[in-house]
Amino acid sequence: MPAPRTQVLVIGYVWPEPRSSAAGSHMMQLLQAFLDQGWAVTFASPARAGEHMADLAALGIEQCAITLNDESFDTFVRALAPHIVLFDRFMMEEQFGWRVEQQCPNALRVLETCDLHSLREARHVLLKAHLRHADQQDDLSELFSLQHPQLFAHMAAADVSQREIAAIYRCDLSLMISDAELQLLNHQFQVPASLLHWCPLMLDTAPRPLKAFGLREHFLSIGNFRHAPNWDAVLWLKNSLWPLIRQQLPKAQLHVYGAYTPPKATALNNPAQGFHVRGWAEDALQVMEDARVALAPLRFGAGIKGKLADAMLCGTPSVTTAIGAEGMQGPLPWPGSVASDAQALADAAVRLYQDQALWEQAQTAGNTLLQSRYHAGTHASALVERIEMLRNSLEQHRTHNFTGAMLRHHHHKSTQYMAQWIEAKNKAF
């Protein structure tokens, strides 16, 4: 008798929007890797459908709306009987992990971290504190380095860090999109390597025709406006970087794209300054391919940046910060420039925009980087192999993760009672 078809349940924090964020793109890449194995995939989420959500049904993925703090999930997951449950971000593990363990104790529990939320929040808090007492153009790269003791101390004391790393321990495997963050967890937070797996963006890196230098024009910035690092970058561009670029290139034009454009972003539109807020891009790769230089002046954040991977795919050199490049290049040269302060970023952008030889060198570096670190087949195979290995040795794996078992015991009991209290309260009213 053939083995039963592997059933995967993904519990999403949101419904995936691959054209809105790198997190959405990565989720779709994971789903495709599972489908390519012939696995049956169900995607469930308590979130409302987003404006740009993917058509999961067209891929053969079952969709299910689920409810927080409601025993209906128990009935649902027990009937589905998944072999693998993937939690999309630690908040979903907190909400549903104890229910999955109760109803499907033998299911492999995987956490998709997207990025380290605790790292992003720590950097945001430090940035705001720094800007209250210093010039906005100060170099923050040293303070935000993963090796800086102040950053680690801030993370270690934060509630969100303790919640996030506890969720990592409670799961059998956590997917890290950034190998830099994997090393942070492993070396500074002492999370065992057996619980972590490097799974960056999985891209189609096959060669594609690229527009030449002379056929491109304008600068480009792109990113979901709901993501705080992107909004901060747009403000820094508007107030500091773009005026410096325009001093050297008075006719330069910057096109700013992003999903969910709020009125405060639209208000920044100023054609007289060459600053154009375009909003949603129907085809992000097309607008990236038309641009000569991509700008991503990210002052804080975590994970790796889908916009910068898209720039490489389109052969568009980019100018970013150490935060933007973190976890993306390994030992290879950056396909453009990495700088820290506003003047250095502006100067680098102007050089790339004007120097065709330098631009073409950066374009070649981007292709090399793609082939080396982001090949979809390589990472999909490694992920499936790791999952299958854990499924075959799950009892032993969990025995060696005593800290995770201890955290599950205490967290799940308290979460269970709180959830049941909320459920009873909701029924009463």
ABEGO torsion letter per residue (X at the ends): XBBBBBBBBBBBABBBBAAABAAAAAAAAAAAAAAAAGBBBBBBBABBBBAABBBAAAAGBBBBBBBBGBAAAAAAAAAAGBABBBBBEAAAAAAAAAAAAAABAABBBBBBAGBBAAAAAAAAAAAAAAAAABBAABBAAAAABAABAAAAAAAAABAAAAAAAAAAAABABBBBABAAAAAAAAAAAGBBAAABBBBBBBBBABBBBBBBAAABBEBBBBEBAABAAAAAAAAAAAAAAAAAAAAABAABBBBBBEBGBBAAAAAABBAAAGBBBAEBBABAAAAAAABABBBBBBABEBEBBAAAAAAAAAGBBBBBBAAAABGAAEABBBBEBBBABAAAAAAAAAAAAABAAAAAAAAAAAAAAAAAAABAAAAAAAAAAAAAAAAAAAAAAAAABAAAAAAAAAAAAAAAAAAAAAAAAAAAX
